[in-house]
Each structure stands twice: as structure tokens, then as C-alpha cells.
Amino acid sequence: MFRNFVGVLCLVMLTACSVVQATSGPESKDLSVLEQGTARYLVLAELGQPIVTETDQDGRKYDIFTFRQGQHGAVKAGKAVLYGTAAVFTLGLSEVITSPLEGAAGKGAEMKARVIYDAEDRVSQVEVLQDERWMPVQKVSS
């Protein structure tokens, strides 16, 4: 009986490790680059290459970005410590809850934004097209 329990416990710990999931999620993007007046090259440096770059009917250049907004490194480390502590005190049984939870919440939120620039290639306007964050920690200017 005890061997079976230990075997199941080891299997759970090997297949579902919320600590690793918590530390390997996407990093947080600095959304302050979307504030009005920010140079386009700084937006590109933070958010990466846009999926679309075009000019609208008014002659203004715009980019459409799609990215995953992750969590700050300190938050990820805190979750890893919490999950690890819970796993130790529950002999791994907490993994049944924390692993699926982290699998759903830790992958980051899909975000899409249209950034319109002025004649000097500085942010003029931002339209949030999609924001799947549960709790927006950092405001996206518009």
C-alpha cells in the first residue's frame, strides 16, 4: 500500500511541476512604450516586429502588434516559491491543483494593439484590439 502511494506521488511530481511552469512563462512587456510621444524604434524594441505595417487613408503610418503579456520576474519567482513550499508541505499533492492552475494562468495573456504614429514616427494613438489579461496591471494608453 505504501509503495503504491509513493509511486503515485512520484508520478504526480514528475509529470506536473508547477514550479517549472511558473518560472518559464513569458516575460512582462513594458507597455509604457505605448504612451503618446514615444519613438517608434522604442516600441519595436519592446514589442518586437509588428504583424502589419501600413499607412491609413489619412497618410499616417501604423503598426499592428500581437504579443503575450507575461508576468514580471519577481512575480514568477514568488509563485515558484509558493508552489514549491506547498508541494513540500503536502507531499506533492498540491501539484494536482497548482499545475493546472499555472498551466492556464501562467502562459500569459494574448494582446493585440494598433499603434498609429505621427509624421516624426512617434506614438500618436493606440487602439487596443484584444486584451485577455485577467487583471490589467499596466494601463495601455489610448
C-alpha positions as a Python dict, from the first residue, in 0.01 Angstrom:
ca = {
    (1, 'M'): (0, 0, 0),
    (2, 'F'): (274, 245, 97),
    (3, 'R'): (471, 161, -222),
    (4, 'N'): (168, 241, -434),
    (5, 'F'): (124, 575, -259),
    (6, 'V'): (490, 665, -309),
    (7, 'G'): (472, 555, -673),
    (8, 'V'): (167, 771, -743),
    (9, 'L'): (327, 1062, -558),
    (10, 'C'): (645, 1037, -767),
    (11, 'L'): (441, 1013, -1085),
    (12, 'V'): (246, 1326, -998),
    (13, 'M'): (563, 1518, -916),
    (14, 'L'): (737, 1409, -1237),
    (15, 'T'): (451, 1486, -1474),
    (16, 'A'): (326, 1814, -1331),
    (17, 'C'): (572, 2064, -1193),
    (18, 'S'): (407, 2400, -1133),
    (19, 'V'): (738, 2544, -1009),
    (20, 'V'): (896, 2498, -1352),
    (21, 'Q'): (583, 2626, -1525),
    (22, 'A'): (582, 2939, -1307),
    (23, 'T'): (940, 3029, -1393),
    (24, 'S'): (924, 2950, -1765),
    (25, 'G'): (629, 3168, -1868),
    (26, 'P'): (666, 3473, -2094),
    (27, 'E'): (823, 3790, -1960),
    (28, 'S'): (627, 4109, -1900),
    (29, 'K'): (638, 4373, -2174),
    (30, 'D'): (685, 4737, -2074),
    (31, 'L'): (361, 4888, -2201),
    (32, 'S'): (476, 5241, -2114),
    (33, 'V'): (631, 5249, -2464),
    (34, 'L'): (275, 5293, -2589),
    (35, 'E'): (246, 5637, -2433),
    (36, 'Q'): (195, 5928, -2668),
    (37, 'G'): (521, 6072, -2799),
    (38, 'T'): (733, 5755, -2771),
    (39, 'A'): (963, 5697, -3068),
    (40, 'R'): (866, 5405, -3296),
    (41, 'Y'): (1205, 5235, -3258),
    (42, 'L'): (1147, 5207, -2881),
    (43, 'V'): (806, 5047, -2942),
    (44, 'L'): (967, 4799, -3182),
    (45, 'A'): (1247, 4723, -2937),
    (46, 'E'): (997, 4634, -2663),
    (47, 'L'): (714, 4465, -2854),
    (48, 'G'): (909, 4314, -3143),
    (49, 'Q'): (827, 4326, -3510),
    (50, 'P'): (465, 4412, -3594),
    (51, 'I'): (250, 4169, -3789),
    (52, 'V'): (133, 4457, -4010),
    (53, 'T'): (282, 4795, -4102),
    (54, 'E'): (68, 5012, -4329),
    (55, 'T'): (-48, 5366, -4395),
    (56, 'D'): (-410, 5466, -4336),
    (57, 'Q'): (-628, 5687, -4560),
    (58, 'D'): (-500, 5999, -4378),
    (59, 'G'): (-139, 5911, -4460),
    (60, 'R'): (-46, 5809, -4104),
    (61, 'K'): (178, 5506, -4056),
    (62, 'Y'): (52, 5240, -3819),
    (63, 'D'): (169, 4905, -3684),
    (64, 'I'): (-37, 4617, -3552),
    (65, 'F'): (132, 4416, -3278),
    (66, 'T'): (38, 4081, -3132),
    (67, 'F'): (222, 3952, -2826),
    (68, 'R'): (186, 3764, -2500),
    (69, 'Q'): (193, 3982, -2192),
    (70, 'G'): (363, 3774, -1925),
    (71, 'Q'): (448, 3844, -1565),
    (72, 'H'): (734, 4030, -1403),
    (73, 'G'): (1028, 3814, -1292),
    (74, 'A'): (964, 3885, -922),
    (75, 'V'): (605, 3764, -952),
    (76, 'K'): (719, 3448, -1129),
    (77, 'A'): (980, 3380, -858),
    (78, 'G'): (725, 3439, -582),
    (79, 'K'): (482, 3193, -738),
    (80, 'A'): (759, 2935, -776),
    (81, 'V'): (848, 2964, -405),
    (82, 'L'): (481, 2940, -308),
    (83, 'Y'): (420, 2634, -528),
    (84, 'G'): (740, 2466, -408),
    (85, 'T'): (654, 2525, -44),
    (86, 'A'): (302, 2391, -96),
    (87, 'A'): (440, 2082, -271),
    (88, 'V'): (678, 2009, 16),
    (89, 'F'): (416, 2052, 290),
    (90, 'T'): (152, 1846, 106),
    (91, 'L'): (399, 1580, -12),
    (92, 'G'): (333, 1678, -373),
    (93, 'L'): (-45, 1661, -358),
    (94, 'S'): (-77, 2036, -416),
    (95, 'E'): (53, 1977, -769),
    (96, 'V'): (-289, 1839, -860),
    (97, 'I'): (-422, 2194, -816),
    (98, 'T'): (-125, 2423, -880),
    (99, 'S'): (-5, 2264, -1203),
    (100, 'P'): (-331, 2303, -1399),
    (101, 'L'): (-378, 2648, -1245),
    (102, 'E'): (-35, 2762, -1359),
    (103, 'G'): (-87, 2593, -1695),
    (104, 'A'): (-393, 2809, -1755),
    (105, 'A'): (-285, 3136, -1595),
    (106, 'G'): (92, 3128, -1643),
    (107, 'K'): (106, 3123, -2022),
    (108, 'G'): (46, 3496, -2044),
    (109, 'A'): (-235, 3696, -2196),
    (110, 'E'): (-272, 3748, -2569),
    (111, 'M'): (-268, 4116, -2660),
    (112, 'K'): (-317, 4295, -2989),
    (113, 'A'): (-277, 4666, -3041),
    (114, 'R'): (-278, 4911, -3332),
    (115, 'V'): (-23, 5190, -3285),
    (116, 'I'): (-61, 5500, -3501),
    (117, 'Y'): (238, 5730, -3546),
    (118, 'D'): (270, 6098, -3631),
    (119, 'A'): (491, 6245, -3903),
    (120, 'E'): (801, 6212, -3678),
    (121, 'D'): (740, 5838, -3618),
    (122, 'R'): (625, 5894, -3260),
    (123, 'V'): (324, 5729, -3100),
    (124, 'S'): (16, 5936, -3167),
    (125, 'Q'): (-265, 5697, -3077),
    (126, 'V'): (-308, 5340, -2952),
    (127, 'E'): (-610, 5119, -3012),
    (128, 'V'): (-629, 4801, -2803),
    (129, 'L'): (-771, 4534, -3032),
    (130, 'Q'): (-752, 4244, -2783),
    (131, 'D'): (-660, 4227, -2415),
    (132, 'E'): (-704, 3892, -2242),
    (133, 'R'): (-542, 3994, -1914),
    (134, 'W'): (-744, 3899, -1608),
    (135, 'M'): (-617, 4195, -1411),
    (136, 'P'): (-457, 4474, -1615),
    (137, 'V'): (-159, 4574, -1402),
    (138, 'Q'): (-19, 4821, -1652),
    (139, 'K'): (-251, 5056, -1840),
    (140, 'V'): (-229, 5078, -2217),
    (141, 'S'): (-256, 5441, -2320),
    (142, 'S'): (-514, 5527, -2582),
}
